[in-house]
Amino acid sequence: MATRESICQVTRFDKSRELREKAHALIPGGAHVYAKGDDQYPVLAPGFIARGQGCHVWDVDGNEFIEYGMGLRAVGLGHGYKPVVEAAYLQMQKGANFTRPSRIEVECAERLAALIPSAEMVKFAKNGSDVTTAAVKLARSFTGRDMVAVCGDQPFFSVDDWFIGSTVLAGGIPKAVQQMTVKFRYNDLDSLENLFREFPGQIACVILEAEAATPPTQGFLAGLHPLVKKYGAVLILDEMITGFRWHLRGAQTYYGLCPDLSSFGKALANGFSVSALVGRREIMERGGLDHDQERVFLLSTTHGAEAHSLAAAIATMDVYERENVVDFLYRQGKRLKTGIERAVAEHRLEDFFKVVGKEPNLVYATRDQEKKPSQAFRALFLQETIKRGLLMPSLVVSYSHSDTDIDRTIEGIAEALGVYRAALEQGVEKFLIGRPVRPVFRGSN
């Protein structure tokens, strides 16, 4: 195992600090995604990334890191992955956007529909929020109802009012809109049925991820669709993360589910902006021209089917299928988890630091001396791993994470956990430089 001196690296962030002032003067929050904001990282952290290759990134100060966020899980193959970049580049040379649909829109829709069992029709957009909101709109039209039931144990479904209004970040959203979204508990069918009984004939749809950090209990997912169908609602499965991590054909295939509508994105195009709404024809066609029902204005976005992004999506799906990428993600995730848990045991931190989630999509939980969730200890762990050349807001692996990368990561984490143990014994304030990190979902700054 490498010595501490060989693992630690000098990290200076002078250029990041300079750029941060400009960013906050021009951009609310200093970033275009809250999860990338300064409040999510310790004071000693890279503020801006200059480039990436594979699973390695370099910040504006020239510091190199092995990354485990991978563009908020949007980069499944690796940064600058050559076959995907080349496919997008070749299409760019032919044009990105036209007055009429391009042929590649049909080709990409065919490709995705061939993979996803429930995809009788497909509509592309740019962001996850675009397609989850479109699914809610279709469900409301199809059922003639207004209310939405969301899984309250899962953190995010959309930036739009129907969801954000149900969180503590409800500023600017009318009370009437906030009241139309209600929450049920994951792994608790009774909590969902109670909502249907409390609001009879009013709930248009139920939306959830098949699995996030918590695995499903026996019978929960199997009983979900029959229950939703019993009360005449539409089941929407959010596969933004699970779609190209749990299984090539989605978590719906992994768990044998049959959702009415599903949303895909994130790793669909290896970081290029593509999302997709797929689902049952009788629901999806409400947004089309071949029906006699009330029209639904569905995902009419100028950039929704940019040709080069769709070319990237086709190339990405080809690589996933040809090279069994998902199996590799499971293997590397397991290697990482096993190594971290060994280091946790060596430092007697089993009650204070935990790796949770499925192997292709791992996260970690930090706890203080009283075994309570701690943002200060999260900040400390981030600080100490950053010192050792690791950028890991999560533990998400990609197809570019080699065995060498994983093993190097485990060594760095083992050292960081040594500092974590000392902080438990002596106080985190003696080791953390600056303020703790903050949760995104909070009511005030």
C-alpha positions in Angstrom: 0.0 0.0 0.0 1.2 3.5 -0.8 2.5 5.7 2.0 0.5 8.7 3.1 3.1 11.0 1.5 2.6 9.4 -1.9 -1.2 9.6 -1.7 -1.6 13.1 -0.5 -1.2 15.9 -3.0 -0.8 19.6 -2.7 -4.1 21.3 -3.7 -4.2 25.0 -4.2 -7.3 26.7 -5.4 -6.3 30.3 -6.1 -7.8 30.4 -9.6 -11.0 28.8 -8.3 -11.3 31.5 -5.7 -10.9 34.2 -8.2 -13.4 32.7 -10.6 -15.9 32.1 -7.8 -16.3 35.8 -7.2 -17.2 36.4 -10.8 -19.5 33.4 -10.9 -21.5 34.6 -7.9 -21.8 38.1 -9.3 -23.2 36.7 -12.5 -25.0 33.5 -11.6 -27.5 33.1 -8.7 -25.8 30.6 -6.4 -22.7 30.6 -8.6 -23.7 27.5 -10.5 -26.5 26.3 -12.7 -27.2 23.2 -10.7 -27.7 23.5 -6.9 -25.9 20.2 -6.3 -22.8 21.7 -7.8 -22.9 24.8 -5.6 -20.2 26.0 -3.2 -22.4 25.1 -0.2 -22.2 21.4 -1.2 -18.4 21.3 -0.8 -15.9 22.3 1.9 -13.9 25.5 1.7 -10.8 23.6 0.5 -12.3 22.2 -2.7 -11.9 22.7 -6.5 -14.4 25.3 -7.5 -14.3 24.8 -11.3 -13.4 21.9 -13.6 -11.3 22.7 -16.7 -11.4 19.3 -18.4 -12.0 15.6 -17.9 -10.8 12.3 -19.5 -12.2 9.0 -18.5 -12.8 9.1 -14.7 -10.1 11.8 -14.1 -10.8 15.6 -14.0 -8.5 18.6 -13.7 -9.6 21.8 -12.1 -8.7 25.4 -13.2 -5.7 25.3 -10.9 -4.3 22.1 -12.5 -5.2 19.7 -9.7 -6.0 16.2 -10.9 -8.8 14.1 -9.3 -10.4 10.7 -9.7 -14.1 11.6 -9.9 -17.0 9.8 -8.4 -19.9 12.2 -9.3 -19.6 11.7 -13.0 -21.7 14.7 -13.9 -24.4 13.9 -11.4 -24.5 10.4 -12.8 -24.9 11.6 -16.4 -21.5 10.3 -17.6 -21.7 6.5 -17.5 -18.9 5.7 -19.9 -16.4 8.4 -18.9 -15.5 12.0 -19.8 -14.6 12.6 -23.5 -15.5 9.0 -24.4 -14.2 8.7 -27.9 -16.9 6.8 -29.8 -19.6 9.0 -28.3 -17.7 12.3 -29.0 -17.0 11.2 -32.6 -20.6 10.3 -33.3 -21.7 13.7 -32.0 -19.0 15.5 -33.9 -19.8 13.8 -37.2 -23.5 14.8 -36.8 -22.6 18.4 -35.9 -21.0 18.7 -39.2 -24.3 17.9 -40.9 -26.3 20.3 -38.8 -27.8 20.4 -35.3 -31.3 21.6 -35.7 -33.7 21.9 -38.7 -37.1 23.2 -39.7 -38.5 19.7 -40.0 -37.7 16.6 -38.0 -34.5 14.8 -38.8 -34.2 11.1 -39.6 -32.0 10.5 -36.5 -35.0 11.4 -34.3 -36.7 8.3 -35.6 -33.6 6.2 -35.5 -32.9 7.1 -31.8 -36.6 6.5 -30.9 -36.5 3.1 -32.5 -33.2 2.3 -30.7 -34.6 3.2 -27.3 -38.0 1.6 -27.9 -36.2 -1.7 -28.8 -34.4 -1.6 -25.4 -37.2 -0.6 -23.0 -40.1 -3.0 -22.8 -42.8 -0.4 -21.9 -41.7 2.1 -24.6 -44.5 1.9 -27.2 -43.9 5.6 -28.0 -41.0 7.9 -27.3 -40.6 11.7 -26.9 -37.2 13.4 -26.5 -36.3 16.4 -24.4 -33.2 17.9 -22.8 -33.6 17.5 -19.0 -35.1 15.1 -16.5 -37.6 17.7 -15.3 -38.9 18.1 -18.8 -40.0 14.5 -19.1 -41.3 13.9 -15.6 -43.4 17.0 -15.8 -44.6 15.9 -19.3 -45.6 12.5 -17.8 -47.6 14.3 -15.0 -49.4 16.4 -17.6 -50.3 13.3 -19.7 -51.5 11.5 -16.6 -53.7 14.4 -15.7 -55.2 14.6 -19.2 -55.7 10.8 -19.4 -57.4 10.5 -16.0 -59.2 13.9 -15.8 -57.7 14.3 -12.3 -55.3 16.9 -10.8 -53.4 15.5 -7.8 -50.0 13.8 -7.9 -48.7 11.3 -5.4 -44.9 11.3 -5.1 -42.6 9.1 -3.0 -41.6 11.3 -0.1 -38.5 9.3 0.7 -36.8 10.0 -2.6 -35.2 13.4 -3.0 -35.9 14.8 -6.4 -38.3 14.5 -9.4 -38.4 17.9 -11.1 -37.6 21.6 -10.8 -41.2 22.4 -11.8 -43.9 23.6 -9.4 -45.8 20.4 -9.1 -42.8 18.8 -7.3 -40.8 21.6 -5.8 -43.9 23.0 -4.2 -44.0 19.9 -2.1 -40.6 20.6 -0.6 -39.2 23.2 1.8 -38.1 25.2 -1.2 -41.6 26.2 -2.1 -40.9 30.0 -2.5 -42.7 31.5 -5.5 -45.1 28.6 -5.9 -48.9 29.2 -5.4 -50.4 27.4 -2.4 -53.0 25.9 -4.7 -50.3 24.2 -6.7 -48.5 23.0 -3.5 -51.7 21.3 -2.3 -52.1 19.2 -5.4 -49.1 17.0 -4.5 -49.2 14.5 -1.7 -46.6 12.0 -0.5 -46.4 8.4 0.4 -43.6 6.3 1.9 -41.3 3.9 0.0 -41.8 0.3 0.9 -45.2 1.1 2.4 -48.2 0.3 0.1 -50.6 1.1 2.9 -49.4 4.7 3.0 -50.2 5.0 -0.7 -53.6 3.3 -0.4 -54.4 5.7 2.4 -53.8 8.6 0.0 -56.2 7.1 -2.6 -58.8 6.8 0.1 -58.3 10.2 1.5 -58.6 11.8 -1.9 -61.0 9.5 -3.8 -61.0 10.0 -7.5 -58.5 12.9 -7.4 -55.0 11.4 -7.8 -53.9 11.3 -11.4 -50.6 9.5 -11.0 -48.1 8.0 -8.7 -44.4 8.7 -9.4 -41.3 7.1 -7.8 -37.9 5.5 -8.5 -37.9 1.8 -8.4 -35.0 2.0 -6.0 -32.8 4.8 -4.6 -30.5 4.3 -1.6 -33.0 2.0 0.1 -33.7 -1.4 -1.5 -37.4 -2.5 -2.0 -38.9 -4.9 0.5 -40.5 -8.1 -0.7 -43.9 -7.5 -2.3 -43.6 -3.7 -2.5 -42.9 -3.2 -6.2 -44.9 -6.2 -7.2 -48.0 -4.8 -5.5 -47.4 -1.2 -6.7 -48.9 -1.3 -10.2 -52.0 -3.4 -9.2 -52.7 -0.9 -6.5 -52.3 2.1 -8.7 -54.5 0.5 -11.4 -57.1 -0.4 -8.8 -57.7 3.3 -8.1 -57.6 4.3 -11.7 -54.3 6.3 -11.6 -51.2 6.2 -13.9 -47.9 4.7 -12.7 -44.9 6.8 -13.6 -41.4 5.3 -13.1 -38.5 7.7 -12.8 -35.6 5.9 -14.5 -33.3 8.9 -14.8 -30.7 7.2 -12.7 -31.7 3.5 -12.7 -32.2 3.3 -16.5 -28.6 2.7 -17.5 -27.2 1.5 -14.2 -29.6 -1.2 -12.8 -30.1 -2.9 -16.2 -29.6 -2.0 -19.8 -33.4 -2.2 -20.2 -34.1 -0.3 -17.1 -35.0 -1.1 -13.5 -38.4 -2.0 -14.8 -36.8 -5.0 -16.4 -34.6 -5.7 -13.4 -37.7 -5.8 -11.1 -40.2 -7.1 -13.7 -42.3 -3.9 -13.5 -44.8 -2.6 -16.2 -45.1 1.2 -15.7 -47.5 3.2 -17.7 -45.0 6.0 -18.3 -41.2 6.2 -17.7 -38.6 8.9 -17.8 -35.0 8.3 -18.9 -31.9 10.5 -19.2 -28.7 11.1 -17.3 -26.3 8.4 -18.8 -28.5 8.0 -21.9 -26.1 10.1 -23.9 -23.0 10.0 -21.7 -23.3 13.6 -20.6 -24.9 15.1 -23.7 -28.2 16.6 -23.0 -30.9 14.1 -23.8 -33.9 12.9 -21.8 -36.8 10.7 -22.9 -40.4 10.1 -22.0 -41.6 6.6 -23.0 -44.8 4.7 -22.3 -48.1 3.2 -23.3 -49.4 4.3 -26.7 -52.9 5.2 -25.5 -51.4 7.7 -23.0 -48.5 9.0 -25.0 -50.6 9.6 -28.1 -52.6 12.3 -26.2 -49.6 14.5 -27.2 -49.9 13.6 -30.8 -52.2 14.2 -33.8 -54.0 10.9 -34.3 -56.7 11.0 -31.7 -60.1 12.7 -31.0 -59.5 13.6 -27.4 -58.5 17.0 -26.0 -55.0 17.9 -27.2 -52.1 17.9 -24.8 -49.2 20.3 -25.6 -46.4 17.8 -25.0 -42.7 18.6 -25.0 -42.6 21.1 -27.9 -39.0 22.3 -27.3 -36.7 23.8 -29.8 -33.7 21.9 -28.7 -35.4 18.7 -27.6 -34.2 16.6 -30.5 -30.8 18.2 -31.3 -29.3 15.9 -33.8 -25.8 15.6 -32.3 -27.2 14.8 -28.9 -29.3 12.0 -30.4 -26.2 10.7 -32.2 -24.4 10.6 -28.9 -27.3 8.7 -27.4 -27.3 6.1 -30.2 -23.5 5.6 -29.8 -23.9 5.3 -26.0 -26.6 2.7 -26.3 -24.4 0.8 -28.8 -21.5 0.7 -26.4 -23.6 -0.3 -23.4 -25.1 -3.2 -25.3 -22.0 -4.4 -27.2 -19.6 -4.2 -24.2 -21.9 -5.2 -21.3 -21.2 -1.9 -19.5 -23.8 -2.4 -16.7 -22.1 -5.7 -15.6 -18.8 -3.7 -15.4 -20.4 -1.0 -13.3 -21.7 -3.7 -10.8 -18.2 -5.3 -10.6 -16.4 -2.0 -10.0 -19.0 -0.8 -7.6 -18.6 -4.0 -5.6 -14.8 -3.7 -5.6 -15.1 -0.1 -4.3 -17.6 -1.0 -1.6 -15.7 -4.0 -0.4 -12.5 -1.9 -0.1 -14.2 1.0 1.7 -16.0 -1.3 4.2 -12.6 -3.0 5.0 -11.2 0.4 5.8 -14.2 1.4 7.8 -13.8 -1.8 9.9 -10.1 -1.1 10.4 -10.9 2.3 11.9 -13.9 1.0 13.9 -16.2 3.3 12.1 -19.1 0.9 11.3 -21.6 3.1 13.3 -20.3 6.4 11.8 -19.6 5.9 8.1 -21.7 3.7 5.9 -21.8 2.9 2.2 -25.3 2.5 1.0 -27.1 1.8 -2.3 -26.7 -0.6 -5.2 -23.2 -1.2 -6.5 -23.5 0.9 -9.7 -24.9 3.9 -7.7 -23.3 4.0 -4.3 -23.5 6.9 -1.8 -22.2 7.3 1.7 -23.6 8.5 5.0 -21.7 10.4 7.6 -22.5 10.4 11.3 -21.2 12.2 14.4 -20.3 11.0 17.9 -23.9 10.5 18.7 -24.4 8.5 15.5 -26.6 11.3 14.0 -26.4 12.4 10.4 -23.7 15.1 10.2 -23.0 17.7 7.5 -19.8 18.7 9.4 -18.4 15.2 9.1 -19.4 15.0 5.5 -17.5 18.2 4.8 -14.5 16.7 6.7 -14.6 13.5 4.6 -14.8 15.6 1.4 -12.0 17.8 2.5 -9.7 14.9 3.3 -10.5 12.9 0.1 -9.9 16.0 -2.0 -6.5 16.4 -0.4 -5.8 12.9 -1.7 -6.9 13.5 -5.3 -10.4 12.2 -5.0 -13.6 14.2 -5.9 -16.4 12.2 -4.4 -19.7 13.8 -3.5 -21.0 10.2 -4.1 -19.4 6.9 -4.9 -20.7 6.6 -8.5 -18.5 4.5 -10.8 -18.2 4.7 -14.6 -17.0 2.4 -17.4 -13.7 4.3 -17.2 -12.9 3.4 -13.5 -10.2 0.9 -13.8 -9.0 -1.5 -11.1 -6.1 0.8 -10.5 -8.4 3.8 -10.1 -10.5 1.9 -7.6 -7.6 0.6 -5.6 -6.0 4.0 -5.5 -9.3 5.4 -4.3 -9.6 2.9 -1.5 -6.1 3.8 -0.2 -7.0 7.5 -0.2 -10.3 6.8 1.6 -8.6 4.7 4.2 -6.3 7.6 5.1 -9.3 10.0 5.1 -11.1 7.7 7.5 -8.2 7.8 9.8 -8.7 11.6 10.1 -12.4 10.9 10.6 -11.7 8.6 13.5 -9.4 11.3 15.1 -12.2 13.9 14.6 -14.7 11.7 16.4 -12.3 11.5 19.4 -11.0 15.1 19.4 -13.8 17.1 17.8 -14.5 17.7 14.1 -13.8 21.5 14.6 -10.1 20.6 15.1 -9.8 19.1 11.6 -12.4 20.8 9.4 -11.2 24.0 7.8 -14.1 26.5 7.4 -17.8 25.8 7.6 -19.8 22.5 7.1 -21.6 21.7 3.9 -25.3 22.3 3.7 -28.2 20.2 2.3 -29.7 21.5 -0.9 -33.3 21.3 0.4 -33.4 23.8 3.2 -35.9 26.7 3.7 -33.3 29.5 4.2 -29.6 30.2 3.6 
